[in-house]
Amino acid sequence: MFDITSYIITFLIGGAICLVGQILIITTKITSARILVTFLLLGVVLEGIGLFEPIKDFAGSGVTVPIIGFGASLAKGAIEAGASEGVLGIFTGGLSATAGGLAAAILGGFIFGVLCNSKTKK
């Protein structure tokens, strides 16, 4: 069923995350790579302390699509694999949980790299 409220909430939360990142880029000297890693680690921490799931239930893909959701997926995979496989699972679980997304990103990057004429910034 089509529920416009959930779409609006998803858009606003996802937009707010991107807005915070853009404000940090514009107003601070923090590089965009460090902001990206900070958001990723925020997702890991939120998943680790159990707060990501309630936020996800409220915000939907507004919080799972940005890099925060990727960090949470890494942490969730590591936690689940660590519980079932032990120490080795901690190291392999995160990558196993996100392998599909990583493969799609690498393939997409390769395709666009071949098709587009990229230029270095001056």
C-alpha positions in Angstrom: 0.0 0.0 0.0 1.2 3.5 -0.8 1.9 5.5 2.3 3.1 9.0 1.5 4.1 9.7 5.1 6.8 7.0 5.1 8.2 8.3 1.8 8.4 11.8 3.3 10.1 10.6 6.4 12.6 8.6 4.4 13.3 11.6 2.2 13.8 14.0 5.1 16.0 11.7 7.1 18.2 10.8 4.1 18.3 14.4 3.1 19.3 15.5 6.6 22.2 13.0 6.6 23.4 14.4 3.3 22.9 18.0 4.5 25.0 17.4 7.6 27.8 16.0 5.4 27.5 18.9 3.0 27.6 21.4 5.9 30.7 19.7 7.3 32.4 19.9 3.8 31.6 23.6 3.4 32.2 24.9 6.9 35.1 22.9 8.1 38.5 21.9 6.8 37.6 18.2 7.2 38.1 16.3 4.0 35.2 14.6 2.4 37.0 11.3 2.8 37.2 11.8 6.6 33.5 12.7 6.7 32.7 9.6 4.8 34.7 7.4 7.2 33.1 9.2 10.2 29.6 8.4 8.8 30.6 4.8 8.2 31.9 4.5 11.8 28.7 6.2 13.1 26.8 3.3 11.4 29.1 0.8 13.0 28.7 2.3 16.5 24.9 2.6 16.2 24.6 -1.0 15.1 27.0 -2.1 17.9 25.0 -0.4 20.7 21.7 -1.5 19.2 20.3 1.9 18.1 20.5 1.4 14.4 17.5 -0.9 14.1 15.0 1.4 15.8 16.3 4.3 13.6 15.9 2.1 10.6 12.4 1.1 11.5 11.5 4.8 11.7 13.5 6.2 8.7 13.6 3.2 6.4 16.0 3.6 3.5 16.6 7.2 4.4 19.2 5.8 6.8 20.2 2.5 5.1 21.1 3.9 1.7 23.7 6.5 2.8 27.1 5.2 4.0 25.8 5.0 7.6 23.7 2.0 6.5 26.8 0.3 4.9 28.7 0.7 8.2 25.8 -0.8 10.1 25.7 -3.8 7.6 29.4 -4.4 8.2 28.9 -4.4 11.9 25.8 -6.6 11.8 27.6 -9.1 9.6 30.7 -9.1 11.9 28.5 -9.5 15.1 26.4 -12.4 13.6 29.4 -14.2 12.2 31.4 -13.7 15.3 28.6 -15.2 17.4 28.4 -18.3 15.1 32.0 -18.8 13.9 34.1 -17.2 16.6 37.1 -14.8 16.1 37.5 -15.6 12.4 33.9 -14.7 11.8 34.4 -11.3 13.2 36.9 -10.5 10.4 35.0 -12.3 7.6 31.4 -11.6 8.6 31.3 -7.9 7.6 32.6 -8.5 4.1 30.3 -11.5 3.6 27.3 -9.4 4.6 28.2 -6.6 2.2 29.8 -8.5 -0.7 26.8 -8.0 -3.1 26.9 -4.2 -2.6 30.7 -4.0 -2.9 30.6 -6.1 -6.1 27.9 -3.9 -7.6 29.8 -0.7 -6.7 33.1 -2.0 -8.2 31.4 -3.2 -11.4 29.5 0.0 -11.8 32.6 2.1 -11.2 34.4 0.0 -13.9 31.7 0.4 -16.4 31.4 4.1 -15.9 35.2 4.4 -16.0 35.3 2.7 -19.4 32.4 4.5 -20.9 33.1 8.1 -19.6 36.0 10.3 -20.5 37.2 11.3 -17.0 39.5 14.3 -16.5 41.8 15.2 -13.6 40.8 18.3 -11.6 43.2 21.3 -12.2 
